[in-house]
Amino acid sequence: MKSLFLSLLILTNFQVLGADLTPTESSTISEDLDNICGDSWCEGDFNWYVDNFNCSFEEKTCSVDLTLRDEFYFDDEYGSTREEFVTKLDVVSKVLNVDVESDVDYSSITYQQTCTLVDMDSKEIVFDQTGHTSYSDEVYFQVLDCVTEIEEAYWKAAGDL
């Protein structure tokens, strides 16, 4: 009985030590990255959404599911026309796998991608240790680099539009 108890104790400790992110931790980092984007990469031409954040410490990676949204409002003040939207959609969709949302006054092109963050082998590397934010600077800068790559791919697909 003692050996069974000892085995369970060892197994439980290894599971805790090797555990990846809990659903709450994943959700917190996703929400915090989504919230900070207004002060960083979201200041550009697109709206960005952080859909999910997960880690596999065994593989030393984290993945971040991101959505780029290129929005078009059809009114005199904004200046977009339905023709501009259709043209951009036609050009971009030939190169990238995109989704579309459209109604009378608004349309958008969404481009979803997953970023892989490397050298993420523990919660200590993923989480900010100062208590300032939930995610570390390393996570932030790797996500920022990935966002830049996604935007460059989108702009390249859009050509001169």
The 8 nearest C-alpha neighbors of each residue, nearest first, counted from 0:
[[1, 3, 2, 4, 5, 6, 7, 8],
 [0, 2, 4, 3, 5, 6, 7, 8],
 [1, 3, 5, 4, 0, 6, 7, 8],
 [4, 2, 6, 0, 5, 1, 7, 8],
 [3, 5, 1, 7, 2, 6, 8, 0],
 [4, 6, 2, 8, 3, 7, 1, 9],
 [7, 5, 3, 9, 8, 4, 2, 10],
 [8, 6, 10, 4, 5, 9, 11, 3],
 [7, 9, 5, 11, 6, 10, 4, 12],
 [10, 8, 12, 6, 11, 7, 5, 13],
 [9, 11, 7, 13, 12, 8, 6, 14],
 [12, 10, 14, 8, 9, 13, 7, 15],
 [13, 11, 15, 9, 14, 10, 16, 8],
 [14, 12, 16, 10, 15, 11, 17, 9],
 [13, 15, 11, 17, 12, 16, 18, 10],
 [16, 14, 18, 12, 13, 17, 11, 19],
 [17, 15, 13, 14, 18, 12, 11, 19],
 [16, 18, 14, 15, 13, 19, 56, 57],
 [19, 17, 15, 14, 16, 20, 56, 21],
 [18, 20, 55, 54, 56, 17, 21, 122],
 [21, 19, 24, 25, 54, 22, 53, 18],
 [20, 22, 24, 23, 25, 19, 18, 26],
 [21, 23, 25, 24, 26, 20, 27, 53],
 [24, 22, 26, 21, 25, 27, 20, 28],
 [25, 23, 27, 21, 26, 22, 20, 28],
 [26, 24, 22, 52, 28, 23, 27, 20],
 [25, 27, 29, 23, 24, 28, 22, 30],
 [28, 26, 24, 30, 29, 25, 23, 31],
 [27, 29, 31, 25, 30, 26, 133, 32],
 [30, 28, 26, 32, 27, 52, 31, 51],
 [29, 31, 33, 27, 28, 32, 26, 34],
 [30, 32, 34, 28, 33, 29, 27, 35],
 [33, 31, 35, 29, 34, 30, 28, 36],
 [32, 34, 30, 49, 31, 36, 35, 48],
 [35, 33, 31, 32, 36, 30, 37, 38],
 [36, 34, 32, 37, 38, 33, 31, 39],
 [35, 37, 39, 41, 38, 33, 40, 34],
 [38, 36, 41, 35, 39, 42, 34, 40],
 [39, 37, 36, 35, 42, 41, 40, 34],
 [38, 40, 36, 41, 37, 42, 35, 43],
 [39, 41, 42, 36, 43, 37, 38, 143],
 [42, 40, 37, 36, 43, 39, 46, 47],
 [41, 43, 40, 39, 37, 38, 44, 36],
 [44, 42, 41, 45, 40, 46, 39, 37],
 [43, 45, 42, 46, 69, 41, 70, 68],
 [46, 44, 69, 68, 43, 47, 67, 41],
 [45, 47, 68, 41, 67, 69, 48, 44],
 [48, 46, 67, 66, 41, 68, 45, 49],
 [47, 49, 66, 65, 33, 50, 67, 46],
 [50, 48, 65, 33, 29, 51, 64, 66],
 [49, 51, 64, 65, 48, 29, 66, 52],
 [50, 52, 64, 63, 29, 49, 53, 25],
 [51, 53, 63, 25, 29, 62, 64, 28],
 [54, 52, 62, 61, 25, 20, 63, 51],
 [53, 55, 61, 60, 19, 56, 62, 20],
 [56, 54, 58, 57, 60, 19, 59, 61],
 [55, 57, 120, 59, 58, 121, 54, 19],
 [56, 58, 55, 59, 120, 17, 60, 19],
 [57, 59, 56, 55, 60, 120, 119, 54],
 [60, 58, 120, 56, 119, 118, 57, 55],
 [61, 59, 117, 119, 116, 58, 55, 54],
 [60, 62, 54, 116, 53, 115, 55, 119],
 [61, 63, 115, 53, 114, 52, 116, 54],
 [62, 64, 52, 114, 113, 51, 65, 115],
 [65, 63, 113, 51, 50, 112, 49, 114],
 [66, 64, 49, 112, 48, 50, 111, 113],
 [65, 67, 111, 48, 47, 110, 68, 112],
 [66, 68, 47, 110, 109, 46, 111, 45],
 [67, 69, 109, 46, 45, 108, 70, 47],
 [70, 68, 108, 45, 107, 109, 67, 46],
 [71, 69, 107, 68, 106, 108, 72, 45],
 [70, 72, 106, 105, 107, 79, 73, 84],
 [73, 71, 105, 104, 79, 74, 77, 106],
 [72, 74, 104, 79, 80, 105, 71, 81],
 [73, 75, 76, 77, 72, 78, 79, 104],
 [74, 76, 78, 77, 73, 79, 80, 72],
 [77, 75, 74, 78, 73, 79, 72, 80],
 [78, 76, 75, 74, 79, 72, 73, 71],
 [77, 79, 75, 76, 74, 80, 73, 72],
 [80, 78, 73, 77, 72, 71, 83, 81],
 [79, 81, 82, 83, 73, 78, 84, 74],
 [80, 82, 84, 83, 85, 73, 79, 71],
 [81, 83, 85, 80, 84, 86, 79, 87],
 [84, 82, 86, 80, 81, 85, 87, 79],
 [83, 85, 81, 87, 82, 86, 88, 80],
 [86, 84, 82, 88, 87, 83, 89, 81],
 [87, 85, 89, 83, 88, 84, 82, 90],
 [86, 88, 90, 84, 89, 85, 91, 83],
 [89, 87, 85, 91, 86, 90, 92, 84],
 [88, 90, 86, 87, 92, 91, 85, 93],
 [89, 91, 87, 88, 93, 92, 157, 86],
 [92, 90, 156, 157, 88, 93, 94, 89],
 [93, 91, 95, 94, 89, 90, 88, 97],
 [92, 94, 91, 90, 95, 89, 96, 156],
 [95, 93, 92, 91, 156, 96, 90, 157],
 [96, 94, 92, 97, 91, 93, 156, 153],
 [95, 97, 92, 110, 94, 98, 93, 111],
 [98, 96, 110, 109, 95, 92, 108, 99],
 [97, 99, 109, 108, 110, 100, 96, 107],
 [100, 98, 108, 107, 109, 101, 97, 106],
 [99, 101, 107, 106, 108, 98, 102, 109],
 [100, 102, 106, 105, 107, 99, 103, 104],
 [101, 103, 105, 104, 106, 100, 107, 73],
 [102, 104, 105, 101, 73, 106, 72, 81],
 [105, 103, 73, 102, 72, 74, 106, 101],
 [106, 104, 72, 102, 71, 101, 73, 103],
 [107, 105, 101, 71, 100, 70, 102, 72],
 [108, 106, 70, 100, 69, 99, 71, 109],
 [107, 109, 99, 69, 68, 98, 97, 70],
 [110, 108, 68, 98, 97, 67, 99, 107],
 [109, 111, 97, 67, 66, 68, 98, 112],
 [112, 110, 66, 65, 67, 109, 113, 64],
 [111, 113, 65, 64, 66, 114, 110, 149],
 [112, 114, 64, 63, 65, 62, 115, 111],
 [115, 113, 63, 62, 145, 116, 64, 112],
 [114, 116, 62, 61, 117, 60, 113, 63],
 [115, 117, 61, 60, 62, 141, 114, 119],
 [118, 116, 60, 119, 59, 115, 61, 141],
 [117, 119, 59, 120, 60, 116, 124, 61],
 [120, 118, 59, 60, 117, 121, 124, 56],
 [119, 121, 59, 56, 118, 57, 60, 124],
 [122, 120, 123, 124, 56, 119, 125, 59],
 [121, 123, 125, 124, 126, 120, 20, 19],
 [122, 124, 121, 126, 125, 128, 127, 120],
 [123, 125, 122, 121, 126, 119, 135, 120],
 [126, 124, 122, 135, 123, 134, 138, 119],
 [127, 125, 134, 135, 133, 123, 122, 124],
 [126, 128, 135, 134, 133, 129, 132, 130],
 [127, 129, 130, 126, 123, 135, 131, 133],
 [130, 128, 131, 127, 132, 135, 126, 133],
 [129, 131, 128, 132, 127, 133, 126, 134],
 [130, 132, 129, 127, 133, 128, 134, 135],
 [133, 131, 134, 130, 127, 135, 31, 129],
 [132, 134, 127, 126, 28, 135, 31, 130],
 [135, 133, 126, 127, 132, 125, 28, 138],
 [134, 136, 127, 126, 138, 137, 125, 139],
 [135, 137, 139, 138, 140, 134, 127, 141],
 [138, 136, 135, 140, 139, 141, 125, 124],
 [139, 137, 135, 141, 136, 140, 142, 125],
 [140, 138, 136, 142, 137, 141, 143, 135],
 [139, 141, 143, 137, 142, 138, 136, 144],
 [140, 142, 144, 138, 143, 139, 116, 137],
 [143, 141, 145, 139, 140, 144, 146, 138],
 [142, 144, 140, 146, 141, 145, 139, 147],
 [145, 143, 141, 147, 142, 146, 140, 148],
 [144, 146, 148, 142, 147, 143, 114, 149],
 [147, 145, 143, 149, 148, 144, 142, 150],
 [146, 148, 144, 150, 145, 149, 151, 143],
 [149, 147, 145, 151, 146, 150, 152, 144],
 [150, 148, 146, 152, 151, 147, 145, 153],
 [151, 149, 153, 147, 152, 148, 154, 146],
 [150, 152, 148, 154, 153, 149, 155, 147],
 [153, 151, 155, 149, 150, 154, 156, 148],
 [152, 154, 150, 156, 151, 155, 157, 149],
 [155, 153, 157, 151, 156, 152, 150, 158],
 [154, 156, 152, 158, 157, 153, 151, 159],
 [157, 155, 91, 153, 154, 158, 94, 152],
 [158, 156, 154, 91, 155, 160, 90, 153],
 [157, 159, 155, 156, 160, 154, 90, 91],
 [158, 160, 157, 154, 155, 156, 87, 90],
 [159, 158, 157, 87, 86, 154, 83, 90]]
